[in-house]
Amino acid sequence: MTKAPFATHDVLNQSPPFWDIDLFTTDAPLVAAVAANGAAAATAELSDFGKHWGSAAMAERGRIANENQPKLRTFDARGNRRDEVEFHPAYHELMAHSAHAGVHNSTWTMDGKPAGGAAEVMRAARFYIAAQVETGHLCPITMTRASVAALASQPDILAKTMPVIGTRAYDPGFAPWWTKRGMTLGMGMTEKQGGTDVRANMTRAERDGDGYRITGHKWFMSAPMCDAFLVLAQAEQGLSCFFMPRFAPDGTVNAIHFQRLKDKLGNRSNASSEVEFHGAHAELIGEEGKGIRTIIQMVQLTRQDCAIASAGLMRSGLAHALNHARHRSVFQKHLADQPLMQAVLSDMALHVEASIALVMRLCRAFDRAPADAGEAAYMRLLTPAIKYWTCKSAPGFLYEAMECLGGNGYVEEGILARHYRESPVNAIWEGSGNVMCLDVLRALGREADAALAVLRTLVDETRGLPGAAEAVALIGQSFRRPDSERIARLAVEKLALLAAAAALNQVTPKNAELFAVTRLAERHAGMYGAVDLSDADQRALLARALP
């Protein structure tokens, strides 16, 4: 039979799927940043992780988990209050794969102490790779890992929970945490009337024997399927932090009543809830009245993960854009060979390379902070600045990546539309942009000498780079001004750019110079590709970005 001349089903001039690849070894900037920050010995195991998460099967799990959003089951068939969240099996599979790799606990020893070595850098590489495939499930992974830092303020509870937190098993069963093979933890701070101002919280905590009874409401609590939560409530001595399990000590379901799941722009595979506590059982973590000081230990780590995830999302956007451009022909040439597209993609590659160098440098500071005061100061000053710049960069970057694919980038069959919807959450949660700027100012005010030492180190590490000296001068002048809060965004962005140039200079000095020329010596244009990089520099950046 002769094919009809109007047949249109032949698929031509389309890029192949970007899967069944090693997401670690195909990412030369990641490999270099991991090695430069102390984890070169982990190359083989990170490659295994990269191959697994780069598979078509994992990509499919990510798609299905987002297309089948969690559902709240408030009651069972007989009318008993249950407050369970139901997930598609693909979500549970993603959780199991992350847990098996220790993404939720590998930075801690089994007694809840920092693991040391390059544990933070190695774990960050895994988190960065997993974020490229499916980011929503990483919310409870992040909070479980971070909760250990807050639980350290209550050694008896840490000692009880760590044997369960410390396993590499994922147990989705709805049962008391102490009966399970593994557990996850969530967090509830935000209330309607307070938002960022958590001291305005109205949830009350009253003593009840050895524990407390919590009554009140949380406007946002993530993730509601977790086995326990760290929550803030007003006790007799003031705002305090509490460990609230899903099941009370007698094995009954705790009085945690979910009102609804939030209908979010992105982050759809993950459940976020509005909740009421009706005398829910909880145990105090740390001292009464010191709740913010206690939970901020957890928040510092969740902010770190926001930056890592945003870098991962941008890396994925770049990789998909490059994969498309190298296979798509326009005007008798591949897109990747068109001068204007090369300018766009190489500028994007430079941004991603600086971002991953910076977040890995931050993770090195987390690794070394317990024994090195300088690294601890770097961590405190730069965590909010890095979160600010990295997370706020991601939405615009991912829009540009979508545009590289044209209409294919905008439809939901591809991953970039999901990445784009996902990207704003990291800047909004765990402290919005203004809060991050205020935290930098606070660190400068409270630890001026340590902060100045960090700035001097950045000066040394960027010496000779174009525009670095001028950036340092602007930062110093801005933070000394009496109206420093008014211009804090300008100063914090410049601080992050300086730190990125310093971090990249330790990994790839040639690209650090390109970054400094385009971001420090002159103000980077509002659009990617509006820079003047030589043909050779463009080719080198793109070859490093994706072989």
C-alpha positions in Angstrom: 0.0 0.0 0.0 1.3 3.4 -0.9 1.6 5.9 1.9 -0.8 8.8 1.6 1.0 11.9 0.4 -0.5 13.9 3.2 0.6 11.6 6.0 1.9 13.7 8.9 2.9 11.2 11.5 6.6 11.0 10.7 8.6 12.6 13.5 11.5 14.7 12.1 13.9 17.2 13.4 13.2 16.5 17.0 15.7 16.0 19.8 15.9 12.6 21.6 14.8 12.3 25.2 17.5 13.4 27.7 17.7 10.3 29.7 19.7 7.1 30.2 22.8 9.2 30.9 25.1 9.6 33.9 24.0 12.9 35.4 27.3 13.1 37.3 30.1 12.4 34.8 28.4 14.3 32.0 28.5 17.4 34.2 32.1 18.5 34.2 31.5 21.6 36.4 29.9 19.4 39.0 32.7 16.8 38.9 35.3 19.6 39.3 33.4 21.4 42.1 33.0 18.1 44.0 36.7 17.4 43.7 37.8 20.9 44.6 35.8 20.8 47.8 37.2 17.6 49.2 35.1 14.7 47.7 37.2 13.6 44.7 37.3 10.1 46.2 33.5 9.8 45.8 33.6 9.9 42.0 32.7 6.3 41.4 29.8 6.2 43.8 28.5 9.5 42.6 28.7 8.2 39.0 26.6 5.2 40.0 24.0 7.6 41.6 24.1 9.7 38.4 23.5 6.8 36.2 20.6 5.6 38.3 18.9 9.0 38.6 19.6 9.7 34.9 17.6 6.6 33.8 14.4 6.8 31.8 12.7 4.9 34.7 13.5 7.6 37.2 12.4 10.3 34.8 9.1 8.5 34.4 8.6 8.3 38.1 9.1 12.0 38.4 6.5 12.7 35.7 3.9 10.3 37.2 4.4 11.6 40.8 3.6 15.1 39.6 0.6 14.2 37.4 -1.0 12.2 40.3 -1.0 14.7 43.2 -1.4 13.6 46.8 -4.9 13.4 48.3 -6.0 14.0 51.8 -8.1 11.2 53.4 -9.5 12.9 56.5 -11.7 9.9 57.6 -11.8 6.2 57.0 -14.9 4.4 55.6 -16.4 4.1 59.1 -16.0 7.7 60.0 -12.9 7.4 62.1 -10.6 10.4 62.0 -7.4 9.4 60.2 -5.8 12.4 58.5 -3.8 10.4 56.1 -2.2 11.6 52.9 -2.4 9.2 49.9 0.4 9.2 47.3 0.9 7.6 44.0 3.4 4.7 44.2 5.8 6.7 42.0 6.2 9.2 44.8 7.0 6.4 47.3 9.5 5.0 44.9 11.3 8.3 44.6 11.4 8.6 48.4 12.8 5.1 48.7 15.6 5.7 46.2 16.6 8.9 47.9 16.5 7.3 51.3 18.5 4.2 50.1 21.2 6.6 49.0 21.2 8.4 52.4 20.2 11.8 51.0 18.1 12.2 54.2 20.7 11.3 56.8 24.3 10.7 55.4 25.7 13.9 56.9 25.1 12.5 60.4 26.5 9.7 62.4 24.2 7.2 64.0 24.4 9.2 67.3 23.4 12.4 65.5 26.8 14.0 65.3 28.2 15.6 62.1 29.6 12.9 59.9 32.7 15.0 59.0 35.0 14.6 56.1 33.3 15.6 52.9 29.9 14.3 53.8 28.1 17.5 53.1 29.7 17.9 49.7 29.0 14.3 48.7 25.4 14.5 49.9 24.9 17.8 48.1 26.0 16.3 44.8 23.3 13.6 45.2 20.7 16.2 46.2 21.7 18.3 43.1 21.3 15.4 40.8 18.0 14.2 42.3 16.6 17.7 42.0 17.1 17.5 38.2 14.7 14.6 38.1 12.0 15.3 40.7 12.3 18.1 43.3 9.0 17.8 45.2 9.8 14.6 47.1 13.0 16.3 48.3 11.0 18.5 50.7 10.6 15.7 53.4 14.1 14.5 52.6 15.5 17.9 53.4 13.5 18.4 56.6 14.4 14.9 57.9 18.1 15.6 57.4 17.8 19.1 58.9 15.7 18.1 61.9 18.6 16.3 63.5 20.4 19.7 64.0 17.4 20.9 66.1 16.9 17.6 67.9 20.5 17.9 69.1 19.1 20.5 71.6 17.2 17.6 73.3 19.6 14.7 73.6 17.1 12.2 75.1 14.8 12.6 72.1 17.7 12.5 69.7 18.9 9.3 71.2 15.5 7.7 70.8 14.8 8.8 67.2 18.2 8.6 65.6 18.3 4.8 65.3 15.2 5.2 63.1 16.2 8.4 61.3 19.6 6.9 60.7 18.5 3.9 58.7 18.5 3.9 54.9 15.0 2.5 54.7 11.9 4.3 53.6 8.7 3.1 55.4 5.6 4.8 54.2 3.3 3.0 56.6 0.9 4.9 58.8 2.2 3.7 62.2 4.0 5.0 65.3 7.5 6.1 64.4 9.1 3.8 67.0 7.7 0.7 65.2 9.0 1.6 61.7 12.1 0.8 59.7 12.7 4.4 58.9 11.0 7.8 59.5 10.6 11.2 58.1 10.1 14.6 59.8 8.4 17.8 58.8 8.1 21.3 60.2 5.3 23.7 61.1 6.1 27.3 61.9 3.9 29.6 59.7 0.6 30.9 60.9 -1.9 33.1 59.1 -1.3 36.3 61.1 2.5 35.9 61.3 4.1 34.4 58.3 7.8 35.3 58.6 7.1 37.0 61.9 7.0 33.6 63.8 7.1 35.4 67.2 3.4 36.4 66.4 2.5 32.7 66.6 -0.7 32.1 68.6 -0.5 28.3 69.0 -0.4 27.4 72.7 1.5 24.7 74.6 0.4 23.6 78.0 2.2 21.2 80.3 0.7 17.7 80.5 2.8 15.4 82.7 6.2 14.8 81.0 4.9 16.3 77.8 2.8 19.2 76.5 -0.6 19.6 74.8 -0.6 21.8 71.7 -3.6 23.7 70.6 -3.7 26.0 67.6 -3.3 26.3 63.8 -0.6 26.3 61.2 -1.2 27.9 57.9 1.6 25.9 56.3 3.0 22.6 57.5 5.1 20.4 55.3 5.0 17.5 54.8 1.9 16.1 56.4 2.6 12.5 55.8 5.8 12.6 58.0 6.1 10.6 61.2 6.8 13.6 63.4 7.1 17.4 63.1 9.0 20.2 64.7 6.5 22.9 65.5 6.6 26.3 67.3 4.1 27.2 70.0 3.8 29.6 72.9 4.6 28.0 76.2 4.7 29.7 79.7 8.3 31.0 79.1 7.6 32.1 75.5 7.9 30.7 72.0 9.3 27.2 72.1 10.1 24.3 69.8 8.3 20.9 70.1 8.6 17.4 68.7 5.1 16.4 67.7 4.6 12.7 66.6 1.8 11.5 64.4 0.9 9.0 67.1 0.7 9.7 70.8 2.8 7.5 73.2 -0.2 5.2 73.8 -0.3 4.4 70.1 -3.4 6.4 69.2 -3.5 8.8 66.4 -2.3 12.2 67.7 -4.8 15.1 67.5 -3.3 16.6 64.3 -6.2 17.5 62.1 -5.4 18.4 58.5 -7.8 21.0 57.1 -6.7 20.8 53.5 -3.7 20.4 51.2 -2.5 23.5 49.6 -3.1 23.9 45.9 0.4 25.1 44.9 1.8 26.5 41.6 4.5 23.8 41.6 5.9 21.3 44.1 2.9 19.2 43.2 4.2 15.8 44.1 4.8 17.0 47.7 1.9 17.6 50.1 1.8 20.9 52.1 -1.0 21.3 54.5 -3.1 23.6 56.6 -3.6 22.0 60.0 -5.2 22.4 63.4 -3.9 20.9 66.7 -6.6 19.9 69.1 -4.5 19.2 72.3 -1.9 17.3 70.3 0.7 15.5 72.3 4.3 17.0 72.0 7.6 17.0 73.7 9.8 20.1 74.3 13.0 20.5 72.3 15.6 22.7 74.0 14.6 25.4 76.5 11.2 27.0 76.9 11.2 30.4 75.3 14.2 29.5 73.0 12.2 28.1 70.2 13.6 30.2 67.4 17.2 29.6 68.5 16.4 25.8 68.5 14.7 25.6 65.2 17.0 27.9 63.3 19.6 25.1 63.4 17.2 23.2 61.2 16.3 26.2 59.1 20.0 26.8 58.2 20.2 23.4 56.7 16.9 23.7 54.8 18.2 27.0 53.3 21.3 25.2 52.1 19.1 22.7 50.3 17.1 25.4 48.7 20.2 26.7 47.1 21.4 23.2 46.0 18.0 22.4 44.5 17.8 25.7 42.6 21.3 25.0 41.1 20.1 21.5 40.2 17.0 22.8 38.5 19.1 25.3 36.5 21.5 22.6 35.5 18.7 20.5 34.2 17.3 23.4 32.2 20.7 24.0 30.6 21.2 20.3 29.8 17.8 19.9 28.2 18.3 23.1 26.2 21.7 22.0 25.0 20.4 18.5 24.1 17.6 20.1 22.1 19.9 22.7 20.4 22.4 20.0 19.3 19.7 18.0 17.5 17.3 20.6 16.2 18.0 22.1 12.7 16.9 25.6 11.8 17.9 27.5 8.6 20.0 24.5 7.5 22.1 24.4 10.7 21.8 22.9 14.1 20.5 25.4 16.6 23.7 24.9 18.7 25.8 26.1 15.7 23.8 29.4 15.4 25.9 32.3 16.8 23.1 33.9 18.7 22.1 30.6 20.3 25.7 29.8 21.2 25.8 33.2 23.0 22.7 32.4 25.0 23.7 28.8 25.9 27.3 29.7 26.8 26.2 32.5 29.1 23.7 30.2 30.7 26.4 27.6 31.1 28.7 30.1 32.8 25.9 31.0 35.3 25.3 27.3 36.1 29.1 26.6 36.5 29.4 29.5 39.0 26.3 28.4 40.8 27.5 24.8 41.4 31.0 26.0 42.4 29.4 28.3 44.9 26.9 25.9 46.5 29.7 23.2 46.8 32.0 25.8 48.4 29.1 26.5 50.9 28.8 22.8 51.6 32.5 22.6 52.3 32.0 25.3 54.9 29.2 23.2 56.5 31.6 20.2 56.5 34.4 22.1 58.2 32.4 24.5 60.4 32.5 22.4 63.6 36.3 22.6 63.7 37.1 25.8 61.9 35.8 29.2 63.0 36.5 30.8 59.7 34.4 28.2 57.8 31.7 28.6 60.5 31.6 32.4 59.8 31.5 31.8 56.0 28.5 29.5 56.6 26.6 32.0 58.7 27.3 35.0 56.6 26.9 33.5 53.1 24.2 30.9 53.5 21.4 33.6 53.2 23.3 35.5 50.5 23.8 32.3 48.4 20.2 31.2 48.9 19.1 34.7 47.9 21.1 34.8 44.6 20.8 31.2 43.6 17.1 30.7 44.3 16.0 34.0 42.8 18.0 33.3 39.6 16.3 30.1 38.9 12.8 31.1 37.5 14.3 33.5 34.9 16.9 31.0 34.0 14.4 28.2 33.5 12.2 30.5 31.4 15.2 31.1 29.1 15.8 27.3 28.9 12.2 26.8 27.9 12.5 29.4 25.2 15.5 27.5 23.8 13.1 24.6 23.1 10.4 26.8 21.7 6.9 25.5 22.0 8.2 22.1 23.1 9.6 23.7 26.3 6.2 25.2 27.2 4.1 22.0 27.2 3.7 19.7 30.1 4.9 16.6 28.3 8.4 17.9 28.8 10.2 18.5 32.1 11.0 22.2 31.7 7.4 23.4 32.4 7.5 21.4 35.7 10.9 22.8 36.5 9.7 26.3 35.8 6.6 25.9 38.1 8.9 24.4 40.8 11.6 27.0 40.7 10.0 29.9 42.7 9.4 27.8 45.8 13.0 27.7 46.9 13.2 31.5 47.1 9.8 31.8 48.8 10.1 29.0 51.4 12.6 29.0 54.3 13.0 32.8 54.2 12.1 35.0 51.3 14.5 37.3 49.5 14.1 40.2 51.9 14.5 37.9 54.9 17.7 36.6 53.5 19.0 40.2 53.1 18.1 41.0 56.6 19.9 37.9 57.8 23.1 39.0 56.1 22.8 42.4 57.8 22.1 40.6 61.1 25.2 38.5 60.7 27.3 41.6 59.9 25.9 43.3 63.0 26.3 40.4 65.5 29.6 39.0 64.3 31.3 42.0 62.7 34.8 40.8 63.1 34.1 37.3 61.8 32.1 38.7 58.9 35.0 41.0 58.0 37.4 38.1 58.1 35.2 36.3 55.5 35.2 39.4 53.3 38.9 39.6 53.5 39.2 36.0 52.5 37.0 36.7 49.5 39.2 39.6 48.6 42.2 37.3 48.6 40.4 34.6 46.6 39.3 37.1 43.9 42.5 39.2 43.7 43.2 40.1 40.1 39.8 39.2 38.8 38.2 42.0 36.8 35.8 44.1 38.8 36.4 42.3 42.1 38.1 45.2 43.9 35.2 47.5 42.8 32.7 44.9 44.0 34.4 44.7 47.4 34.3 48.5 47.7 30.6 48.6 46.9 29.8 45.9 49.4 31.7 47.6 52.2 30.2 51.0 51.5 26.7 49.6 51.3 26.8 47.8 54.5 28.3 50.8 56.4 25.6 53.1 55.3 23.0 54.1 57.9 20.3 53.1 55.4 21.9 49.8 54.6 18.6 47.9 54.8 17.2 50.0 52.0 19.9 49.0 49.6 20.5 45.5 51.1 19.4 43.7 47.9 22.0 45.4 45.8 24.8 44.6 48.4 23.7 41.0 49.0 23.6 40.2 45.3 27.0 41.7 44.8 28.3 39.7 47.8 26.9 36.5 46.3 28.5 37.3 42.9 31.8 38.0 44.6 31.6 34.7 46.5 30.7 32.9 43.3 33.7 34.3 41.5 35.9 33.2 44.4 34.5 29.7 44.5 34.8 29.3 40.7 38.4 30.6 40.9 39.2 27.6 43.0 37.7 25.3 40.5 38.3 26.8 37.0 40.2 30.0 37.0 39.7 30.7 33.3 35.9 30.6 33.8 36.1 32.6 37.0 37.7 35.4 34.9 34.8 35.2 32.4 32.3 35.3 35.2 34.0 38.3 36.8 34.2 40.1 33.4 30.5 39.7 32.7 29.1 40.0 36.3 31.5 42.1 38.4 33.4 44.3 36.0 30.2 45.3 34.3 26.5 44.8 35.2 25.2 41.7 33.5 22.4 42.5 31.1 18.9 41.5 31.9 18.9 38.7 29.3 21.2 35.7 28.8 23.4 36.0 25.8 23.8 39.8 26.0 27.5 39.4 26.7 30.6 39.4 24.5 32.4 36.0 24.9 34.8 34.9 22.3 34.0 31.9 20.0 36.6 29.8 21.8 35.3 30.7 25.2 31.7 29.8 24.1 32.8 26.5 22.7 34.8 25.6 25.9 31.9 26.5 28.2 29.4 24.4 26.2 31.8 21.4 26.0 32.2 21.4 29.8 28.4 21.8 30.3 27.5 18.7 28.3 29.9 16.5 26.3 
